[in-house]
Amino acid sequence: AFATVDSISDRICIYSNGRVSVQLSARDVISCGFSPGCSHGNEIEVLMYWIVNGIVTGGSYEDQSGCQPYPFSKYPECKDVNYEFPVCTSECQDGYNKTYEDDKFYGEQIYNVYDNQEDIQKEILMNGPVIASIFVKTDFLIYKSGVYLPTPRSSNLGWINLRIIGWGYEGKTPYWLCANSWSKEWGDNGYVKVQRGIQAGYIESYVRAPIPKI
């Protein structure tokens, strides 16, 4: 949910020529979306929820701004604690100056950018960050720097979503510059360079581009 709502938030700013700068609420999607929760669902369901129902504003982790900010702390204690899943609610937090319905932002459409790196680059350059699904292995958990390429000996971890914000070269190795949602303590200050042009983790196969209503 985080990569998708962050990409939408970026594009709202870009499509409005900077007039509208908001952070959409991951909590709204996680608690009220078509497949609520953190263990299932995908970016298509988040995007369709945005088009059909709209998504309200809300900061992530320790940012308590907006209608429905994320309810959990940045680095929660894990032992002997049961965290209660946020209940779907059509209300904003106390003291917020808009109603839930008035705070919503809607999508106009979504489209696929097929597995061609030049098309993906053009899309980012013209319209802003895109959402990419990537199949990662356990070596992704310990990524710190360099260009990521899943190693054959690592165990499968599964599919996650990243926000592709740019591209470049490290030495002679091409990469996509991607933002992850696992906090700034993970990776290179929350970012990862994924090898570009060779379908590393199928990253060029499932790329989505959202268009907001402005």
PyMOL commands that set and color helices and strands:
alter all, ss='L'
color gray80, all
select helices_A, chain A and resi 2-15+26-32+43-52+117-127+138-142+200-202
alter helices_A, ss='H'
color red, helices_A
select strands_A, chain A and resi 107-112+130-137+147-148+156-170+173-179+191-195+207-212
alter strands_A, ss='S'
color yellow, strands_A
deselect
rebuild
show_as cartoon
